[in-house]
Amino acid sequence: MAPRREVVQRKLSLMGQFRRDLAAYQALDRTARRREHYAIERLLQLLCESAADIGLQLLRADGYELASSYRAVFAGLRLRLHLPDELAERLMDACAMRNLLTHLYDTIDLDRVVEAVDPAVEVYHQYEEWVEATLDGHFHQADD
């Protein structure tokens, strides 16, 4: 079952907007980023959720059962669709930050939040490129 290219591309476009919004915080110094931590936290959450949603679309199209966690989505992409190991690990780490922020498992370390901006912008950009290449190489436009 091929994913509808336009669905994945729409989700990818939205994720790209979240990444560009987060990238705007790269120009801020540490103090300014700390003041904006709620917005940064929300963008980190949206990026993880978007990336996983796109991954689920690709996995479903490949016949994979629904993953039970974000980690399982990226592990499935690595195993079934050849997501590079390092990128899979970095996405898993990025989503671990999302879990910490969303579920408040621990006291939120604002330094950790503001330090996550640059790596998140980079990893989600790499993921966008990988998804585009995967769509071009493995999945085709659905019949109308």
C-alpha positions as CSV (number, residue, x, y, z in Angstrom):
1,M,0.0,0.0,0.0
2,A,1.8,3.1,-1.2
3,P,1.3,6.3,0.9
4,R,-0.4,9.1,-0.8
5,R,2.6,11.2,-1.8
6,E,0.6,14.4,-1.3
7,V,-0.3,13.4,2.3
8,V,3.3,12.8,3.2
9,Q,4.5,15.9,1.4
10,R,1.9,18.0,3.3
11,K,3.1,16.6,6.6
12,L,6.7,17.2,5.5
13,S,5.9,20.8,4.6
14,L,4.4,21.4,8.0
15,M,7.4,19.8,9.7
16,G,9.6,22.1,7.7
17,Q,7.7,25.1,8.9
18,F,8.2,24.0,12.5
19,R,11.9,23.5,11.8
20,R,12.2,27.0,10.2
21,D,10.3,28.5,13.2
22,L,12.8,26.8,15.6
23,A,15.7,28.0,13.5
24,A,14.7,31.6,14.2
25,Y,15.8,31.0,17.8
26,Q,19.3,30.1,16.7
27,A,20.0,33.9,16.4
28,L,19.3,34.4,20.1
29,D,21.8,34.2,22.8
30,R,21.4,31.8,25.7
31,T,19.6,34.3,27.9
32,A,17.1,35.2,25.2
33,R,16.5,31.6,24.4
34,R,15.8,30.9,28.1
35,R,13.1,33.6,28.0
36,E,11.5,31.9,25.0
37,H,11.8,28.4,26.4
38,Y,8.0,27.7,26.2
39,A,7.9,28.3,22.5
40,I,11.1,26.3,22.0
41,E,9.7,23.4,24.0
42,R,6.5,23.4,21.9
43,L,8.4,23.4,18.6
44,L,10.6,20.5,19.8
45,Q,7.5,18.6,20.7
46,L,5.8,19.4,17.3
47,L,8.9,18.4,15.4
48,C,9.1,15.0,17.1
49,E,5.5,14.3,16.6
50,S,5.6,15.4,13.0
51,A,8.7,13.3,12.2
52,A,7.1,10.2,13.9
53,D,3.8,10.7,12.0
54,I,5.6,10.9,8.7
55,G,7.6,7.8,9.7
56,L,4.4,5.9,10.5
57,Q,3.0,6.8,7.1
58,L,6.1,5.4,5.4
59,L,6.1,2.3,7.6
60,R,2.4,1.6,7.0
61,A,3.0,1.8,3.3
62,D,5.7,-0.8,3.7
63,G,3.3,-3.2,5.5
64,Y,4.7,-2.5,9.0
65,E,2.4,-2.7,12.0
66,L,1.9,0.4,14.0
67,A,4.9,1.2,16.2
68,S,4.2,1.6,19.9
69,S,6.6,4.4,20.6
70,Y,8.6,7.1,18.9
71,R,11.7,5.0,19.4
72,A,10.0,2.1,17.6
73,V,9.1,4.3,14.6
74,F,12.7,5.4,14.0
75,A,14.0,1.9,14.7
76,G,11.5,0.5,12.2
77,L,12.5,3.1,9.6
78,R,16.2,2.1,10.2
79,L,15.4,-1.6,9.8
80,R,12.8,-1.5,7.0
81,L,13.6,1.6,5.0
82,H,17.3,2.1,5.7
83,L,17.2,5.3,7.8
84,P,20.9,5.8,8.6
85,D,21.9,4.5,12.1
86,E,23.2,7.9,13.3
87,L,20.1,9.7,12.1
88,A,17.8,7.2,13.7
89,E,19.7,7.5,17.0
90,R,19.6,11.3,16.9
91,L,15.9,11.3,16.2
92,M,15.3,8.9,19.1
93,D,17.3,11.3,21.3
94,A,15.4,14.3,20.1
95,C,12.1,12.6,20.9
96,A,13.4,11.6,24.3
97,M,13.6,15.3,25.0
98,R,10.1,15.7,23.7
99,N,8.9,13.0,26.2
100,L,10.7,14.8,29.1
101,L,9.1,18.1,28.2
102,T,5.6,16.8,27.5
103,H,5.3,14.4,30.5
104,L,7.4,16.5,32.9
105,Y,9.2,13.3,34.1
106,D,11.7,15.4,35.9
107,T,12.6,19.0,36.5
108,I,13.1,20.7,33.2
109,D,16.6,21.8,32.7
110,L,16.3,25.0,30.7
111,D,19.9,24.9,29.7
112,R,19.2,21.5,28.1
113,V,16.2,23.0,26.3
114,V,18.1,25.9,24.8
115,E,21.0,23.7,23.9
116,A,18.7,21.5,21.9
117,V,17.8,24.2,19.4
118,D,20.8,23.8,17.1
119,P,21.0,20.0,17.0
120,A,17.2,19.8,16.5
121,V,17.3,22.1,13.5
122,E,20.1,20.1,12.0
123,V,18.6,16.6,12.6
124,Y,15.1,17.4,11.4
125,H,16.6,19.0,8.3
126,Q,18.5,15.8,7.6
127,Y,15.4,13.8,8.2
128,E,13.4,16.0,5.8
129,E,16.0,15.3,3.1
130,W,16.0,11.6,3.9
131,V,12.2,11.5,3.6
132,E,12.2,13.3,0.3
133,A,14.8,10.9,-1.1
134,T,12.8,7.9,0.3
135,L,9.7,9.1,-1.4
136,D,11.5,9.6,-4.7
137,G,13.2,6.2,-4.5
138,H,10.5,3.9,-3.0
139,F,7.1,5.4,-3.1
140,H,5.1,6.6,-6.1
141,Q,2.1,8.9,-6.7
142,A,-1.1,7.1,-5.7
143,D,-3.6,6.5,-8.5
144,D,-6.4,9.0,-8.7
